[in-house]
Structure formats: C-alpha cells, structure tokens
C-alpha cells in the first residue's frame, strides 16, 4: 500500500516560524512526509515539538511559512475541506445539545434539516450515545464528550480524520475503551475515512494503533525518525513484539548520550556559540527520578521507568535530560544508568544533595554567568529583566523566560542565589559567595 | 477558569500616544462642529408644560421607556457591529479601541446641549429633541456593552474557534454559534448596568435649558425635573414611585428571566451549585405558548434566515474575487483625506474657541477642577469604606447573597439623579451647602459599581482557600490581609476605574442643581460646565469639557492602567 500513486497528503519541506523580525522563532523545520490512502499515521514527540502545529497546517487551519502541502496532488489553499479534527479538549459547544453539536457541522455544509437529524442520530448511535441526544455536554463524562467529538468529526464523512491527542484528557479506562472502539470502526472499514493522523505523546498508544510512527523532536520541531509498525491488529499491549516495538520507539524519542559530553554544555549566554538550554525539569522531578533509579538498581529500561513513575512523557524526558546533563546518569539504547555520582546523590541527605547539585550546576555556563554578573554589582542584586534581555538574544521571549525560571528553580535549590518575588530581582546569598571553581 | 463578568474597559498598550491626541482632537472637532451648527438654532424656545397630575404618569413613563428602549436597541446594534469588527480585523481594532476608550471618558452631559442645538438647526424641532435624547441615553449605555462584548469575542476559547473553522462555519454561523452565545452572559449583566446608566441621565436628556432656550420632552424624567422645579414634593414622590415600579417590573420580567436563561451559555463544564433562577422564567418555560413559539415560529424562522445568509454570503464570496481592488484603495484615500481635513478644521476651530476663554475663566476652570478632584477622592474613599466590608460579607455568604443581591440590584438601578432634589433640599436646609451635598450625590451615583465588583470578587474566592484560612486560624486583620484583600484586589480596581469615571461624569449633575426655581451650584468643574451650558457660553463649555476629558484620560492611562496591570499580574486567581 506504500506506492506513490495513492498518496493522500504530501508535505514538502514544511517549516513554520512564529513572531517577526528579531523575535522570530522556528517552530517546525523542514518536515517531509506523506500520508497514504488507507494508512493510520501517528505523530509522536515531546510537547513543544510542533506536532500540533503540523496537524494545524495539514488541516489548513494555519499556513506553513515555507514549503508546500499537497492534498491528492493539489496544493492546499485555506481549510482542507476533506479533513476534520477531533480535539484534545473536545471543543464542544457547551450551549448546544449533543445532537445539535453534531448537526451544527452538517448545517455548515448546507445539509437539509431532516437529513441532518437523521445523520446525526445515526452517528450518535454508532459511537454508542443513543439516549443522550438531548443532553448537554456538561452532563456527560469526559469519555462520552469525546464520543460526541468523534461523532461530529465523522458526521461530515472526512477523507482525512485528524486526532489531536484525543485520549489524553480522558481517564485511563475511558481512553482505553474509546481507542478500542475507534480501532474496531477503522479496521472494519465501516468509515468513509481514507486515512487517520494521530498526534500523541503516548508511545504505547501510538504503537498500539498506528501503521507508521513519525517521531519528532523539538528546538526546532523536526522529524527524527520514521518507524513502520508492521504488526497485525488487534494488538495486545503485553504481547512481546508490541513491547519490543515500544522499547524501540522509546529509544528513538529519548535519544542517546553523545560520547563527548563537553559538547553538551555549550557557552554562556551573551557569549559566542550556542548556549545549552536547561531541560524543563523542576527539581522535584529530578530528585524523584534519581531516587527511583537508585531503588531500581542502577540500570533500568527507560520505558519501564517512565511508566512506573507515572509521569507524562513531556515531564519525564526533561528530567532524564537533566540528570544526563548533570552527569548523574547516562543513556544507552533505551536504557538509563546511574553514574557513581548519581548513586551518591540518590543515597545521601538533603543537605549533601544540595551541595552535589550546586557543584554540578556550577559547571554549567548559565549558572557561572548568573553568579558572575551578580558578583559584579556591589549590591549583589540584579533585576530579572537584566538576565532576560541577554537570554532573549539566544532564545525566544517565551523560552528565555522559561530558561530563567528553571535557572532560578535550580539555583534556589542549590542555594547559589535567591530570588525576590516582590521586586523580581535575583540576589546572592551568603552561601553563594564562595569562590567559583574555575 | 472563572470568567470576569463585568470586564473593565481598560485596553492594553502604552500609556499615551499620538493616536490618543488625534482622537481627542477629533472629539473636540465634533464638539466644535456642533457648536458651529448650534449657533443657527432658534433663538428662543419654550418647552411644553409638563402636567404634574399622577394621571399623566403612565403616558410619560411609556414615552421614557420607549426612548430608553430605542437607545438600548441602537446600543446593542452598535455593540454587535463595532465589537465584531474590532475583534475580527486588526486594522479596525487599532482604530476602534482607542476611540472607544476616549469616548467613554467624555462627559456626556457637556455634549447634550450642543447635540440638540445642532440637530434643531438641521431637523424639525420635536424630532431633533427626541433624537438628541436618544443619542444621550445611547452614549450612557453603549460603551460598557461594546467593551464587554469585544472582550468576549477576543477571549472565546481557541478550540471552539478552531472547530468552527475546521467545520467551515460561515461568518454568520460562527457568530451565532460561538461569538454571541459566549458573550451572552456578560452582555446581559452589562445591559442591566447600561439601563441603570440610562435612567441616571434620563432627567438630563428630557429637559434642559440653554440660555433663552428651554427644551422639554414629555416623559418621566421631565416630570421629575418639573416637580423639582416647582418644589412639588407630592409629585416628586409619585414620579419616584412610578420609576421604581418600572425598574422592579423590568427586573422581574426581563432581567431575571434573561439571567436564568443565559445560564446555559456558561463555558464551565460543571453544573453550577446555585444557578440564577427567576419565577417568570419558570412560568414561561412551562407554558405551552412558549413551546409553540419556539417550535413553530422561532426555529423555522431562524432556519430560513440562516439559509438566506449562507446563500448571500456564498454569492458575495464569489463576487469578491472579481471586486475591483484599486477602486477600494481610492475610496480609502478619499476617506482618509476627509478625516484629516475634518481633524485640521476641528483643531483650528477648537483653538479659536479656546482663545475666547478669558484668563479669569481659565482660573475658574482650574479651581473647579481642583475642587471636583477632591470631591471625587472623598466620594471614592467613602464608597470604599462601606462597600468593601459589605461586599465581602455578601459575596462570601451565599445565603446572605441570595436575599440581598436582588435588593441591591434594584436599588442600584434607581437613578441617583431622581433622588437629588429631595436630598439637596434636606442637605441645604441642614446647612451643609451644595459643596458637601455634591459629594453625597456623586457617591450615590457611583458606589454601586464598586459594590458589585467586590461582591463578585469575594464570591470568586476559592472554597479551599477559605477553608485553609479557617484551619490556620486566621482571624480579623490577618484574614483580611492574607486572603480577602489580595483576592478581591483585581475586582476592586475594576470597580474603582468605573466608579472614578462615573464620578467625574456625575459632577455635572451633582454640582449644579435647580430646585423650586432656585439654582444651587458648588465650586467645581462640573458646575462650570453646567453653568456654561445654561448661560450658552460655548467657549467656556468647550474649555471646561476639554479639561475634564484630559483629566479623566490622563488618570485612566497613567494611574489606573498601571494599578490594573499589577492587579492582573499579581493577584489573579485563575
């Protein structure tokens, strides 16, 4: 089914920039892939990798900054009339009944009132919502609301059904059953839909459902791997070949520690060269991960750690990245292993941990720079704008703020410096006045 | 997320800029143009006698109600059109928002005589008077409606917007399915405020004197004014009874049912514990007529209307591609040139008028501005002192709220202007003089904005925070300092902004009062404006109005906007 003749969607060198001039940032860079007739494609990656942006470009909700999107060989202009979306947040109109929420999509296509009612009822029946036609969305559970979302999206008989993390706002059981029902409809060919595009950050979900997984990474958002999933449906989550595939996708998503770890550190903000971004990991996530690893016994399967910790992927991966950056663990082939420093950290008292942490982050140019700047002024205090201004030369305004937030979160924990919330100033504490290790 | 229903009319952006100056000049140009026209108005006018017999009251009440209704319909149309344009088109937004912001700071009453006089120069007198009254009431109702609806449109949930796009709603369907429902609750609340604002200016809209010209329209407002002029206490009381009766009837049969009905338009995905209820709405819901009305009249009609609109929109879309772009550009340049010409002319005539204000008059204006400023300050302080504890008590106690809220709402709708004569009579006789009485009048006019906002703020304090404070044993001042004051702060600022603007506007009626054929006035900017109007002294009217506009705009931009930003950044709960 992979031949070029039945390509439905074709992405050619798609990039997307936000902002203008100096503030311009690249959200998506040079993405190329196809979606074929009959295919279920999953777009997988951490938050901020541009997967939702990509979905919005494919449906025509926003235009790409560069590149071209072809639909059935024709360049896409405006909203793609053959596509619909099932939204993460359901996007139901709270003031319309279940039935009207479905009908409203048909009304926009000038379907006659009687035909509208008939079709809406048929679809609500199909997703198992008969009896709830006159209920309002707020009277329904999350799972049932999303069923309305599916009914509405399917009512207009789209060729391309786009699912924007449709299960992530649901409880585990509802998500599970809704996934099952969708796969049943899809596999039985009961739908007029020709292809499905699923955006997700849940690796297992993607492996269970998709024919092909496109793995994305962020900064800038780009495709890092395409993994075909040639497993027969229905797939069992505990089946060995499914687990092996999950492991493989995990390795692709998390990446590996580069052998030369100097590369990782980068230069200080304001200097030449690229500043290494601090991973978006709060202290408690880092500490939690370290303790867990110590208990598990040094080396563990990333995918199992993530699952057992019950962390979302976009929360878990930055924590992994952080412990790696601080030299407390290394990544290899989908496994994570504590270094001896990491073991010490996990085993010791809070005070000693703070010391280790302080020592480690003092090696990072970001923290060297903050300390040096604070020491330069006699009051040893500087407004946060000072740091933001410099950071904004390397990062987007939003990211610069986030970077400073994490720097403050880490620096406070390590007692390198303090932050005055009322005056928005960073200042040195007496502990922080020790000499810098050069 | 909880939505603020009474949104403040604070627009984001830099404090003051060139476009603000241009708009002020534009407003002044309009005023100057009006004065120019007004000079051609009939030299002497004697208004019709208002009969003070209570038997005439139903007629008068009907007339006034009709004027209010017409002005309100115009306000709603203006709101839907202008707010939608501002929300949809960035260019329009850049032009419309600052204009609205300045316009709402303009003292309405300064403009009335000029509006009416210029209209009488162009139109038959009676029609001009009616139109003038409607315009005045319109300007007292429209701004908060427009701002609130604009804010609703701008803050409507992104996912619903995307759903509307992906399912290819046409602009009308999008407006009807998303924009209008999402804005409905704030629109109903603000409509209630707008009607209160309209009643406030009703007396001034229906009767006023400019020099030798005495204009009067038959209505409830002119009835009350005439009763006051003749010091006929019995008639004043009859008029008040009629007015309060109307307000209660509107509250029971229109606003409460509307609020109960609009509850369906909230975006929260949970059932509220305490939805608004209205007996009349319940009756209506149960009535067969209502069902028939919906199914056989409303639904088919809206269906057909939607189809028509969809068809014409599609037809227009097809034609749009063929439209002549260069022709549009010429039209735009011509319009721009006309506006620029008008601005230049306005600036020139404004200067001419200002040059005729004598130094003595300028010093009067300056002293008046100082006195009025003090009065605004005192009125706001008094309002704060009583509304904060009372508002917090009502807001944090649902049982108290259920009993008091409706009473407060009706009380707030009773226009202070109707009570002025009685109060003035009492205060002047007790020796306080209008200089002090004016403060009370201003207070009566504006304290409600504060009270409503504080109630809303206190009611929005999350329950878990209240429980935490309880378990921590926070009491007295500690409880206020750590929980209540920070929580209500954004609401407090919102209320203060509206109240302060209202105070300045109220100075014109509060500092200059006629009662029993006597005229009382205090030292103040409002009094200067009112006196200049009565004397037909246009340069003075012009200078004093300009001063008031500048003071209000400067305060909004330099003081309130900063406080508002702090409130939003630091004390937001959601």
Interface residues (C-beta under 8 A of the other chain):
Chain A: X56 X59 X61 X79 X81 X83 X84 X85 X87 X88 X89 X90 X91 X93 X94 X95 X96 X104 X105 X107 X108 X109 X110 X113 X136 X137 X138 X139 X145 X152 X156
Chain B: X157 X159 X160 X162 X163 X165 X166 X167 X168 X169 X170 X173 X177 X178 X181 X264 X265 X266 X267 X268 X269 X270 X271 X303 X306 X307 X310
